[in-house]
Amino acid sequence: MTTMKKANLNVKIDPQLKAEAEEIFGDMGLTTTAAVNMFIKRVIDDRELPFKPRVTNSLDKALDDIEEGRSETFDTVEDWKAAVNKYVHN
């Protein structure tokens, strides 16, 4: 029986992200090593990332705020104008 030689992969990651990921992987019955291997094999098989990369911009954040009810509403345009003037002049 031949033993396959293994390579090390050193990655720097935020400790909180690592802990959260390890907990999720554990819930799935996976180690972090197994999950990373699965990710890399998927990239090799598909020749692309298994997700669409995205950058959250200020518009995305504003739309999320609106959807989550974290936005101010006004009864009239005049109320909105008064709030804008107050914001600009304070």
C-alpha positions as CSV (number, residue, x, y, z in Angstrom):
1,M,0.0,0.0,0.0
2,T,1.4,3.4,-1.0
3,T,0.9,6.4,1.1
4,M,0.1,9.6,-0.8
5,K,2.3,12.5,0.1
6,K,0.3,15.5,1.4
7,A,1.1,19.2,1.0
8,N,0.4,21.9,3.6
9,L,-1.7,24.9,2.8
10,N,-1.2,27.9,5.1
11,V,-3.9,30.5,5.0
12,K,-4.4,33.5,7.2
13,I,-8.0,34.1,8.3
14,D,-9.8,36.1,10.9
15,P,-10.1,34.0,14.0
16,Q,-13.8,34.6,14.4
17,L,-14.5,33.5,10.8
18,K,-12.4,30.4,11.4
19,A,-14.3,29.5,14.5
20,E,-17.7,30.1,12.8
21,A,-16.7,28.0,9.8
22,E,-15.3,25.2,11.9
23,E,-18.6,25.1,13.8
24,I,-20.6,24.9,10.6
25,F,-18.3,22.3,9.1
26,G,-18.6,20.3,12.3
27,D,-22.4,20.4,12.1
28,M,-22.0,18.9,8.6
29,G,-19.7,16.2,9.9
30,L,-16.7,17.7,8.2
31,T,-13.3,18.9,9.3
32,T,-12.0,22.2,8.0
33,T,-9.4,20.3,6.0
34,A,-12.1,18.1,4.4
35,A,-14.2,21.2,3.5
36,V,-11.2,23.0,2.0
37,N,-10.3,19.9,0.0
38,M,-13.9,19.7,-1.3
39,F,-13.7,23.3,-2.3
40,I,-10.5,22.9,-4.2
41,K,-11.6,19.7,-5.9
42,R,-14.8,21.5,-7.0
43,V,-12.8,24.4,-8.5
44,I,-10.6,22.0,-10.4
45,D,-13.6,20.0,-11.7
46,D,-15.6,23.0,-12.8
47,R,-12.7,25.3,-13.6
48,E,-14.5,28.1,-11.7
49,L,-15.5,29.1,-8.2
50,P,-18.6,27.2,-6.9
51,F,-20.3,30.5,-6.2
52,K,-20.6,33.9,-7.8
53,P,-18.2,36.4,-6.1
54,R,-19.8,39.7,-5.2
55,V,-18.8,43.0,-3.7
56,T,-21.4,44.7,-1.5
57,N,-21.6,48.4,-2.4
58,S,-23.4,51.2,-0.7
59,L,-26.5,50.7,-2.9
60,D,-26.7,47.0,-1.9
61,K,-26.4,48.0,1.8
62,A,-29.1,50.7,1.4
63,L,-31.4,48.1,-0.3
64,D,-30.8,45.6,2.5
65,D,-31.6,48.3,5.0
66,I,-34.9,49.1,3.3
67,E,-35.8,45.4,3.1
68,E,-35.0,44.9,6.8
69,G,-37.0,47.9,7.9
70,R,-33.9,49.9,8.9
71,S,-34.8,53.1,7.0
72,E,-36.6,56.2,7.9
73,T,-39.9,57.0,6.2
74,F,-41.8,60.2,5.7
75,D,-45.4,61.1,5.2
76,T,-44.8,63.9,2.7
77,V,-42.1,65.2,0.5
78,E,-42.0,68.3,2.7
79,D,-41.2,66.2,5.7
80,W,-38.4,64.5,3.8
81,K,-37.0,67.9,2.7
82,A,-37.1,69.2,6.3
83,A,-35.3,66.1,7.5
84,V,-32.6,66.5,4.8
85,N,-32.2,70.2,5.6
86,K,-31.9,69.4,9.3
87,Y,-29.3,66.7,8.5
88,V,-27.3,69.0,6.2
89,H,-27.3,72.0,8.5
90,N,-26.5,70.2,11.8
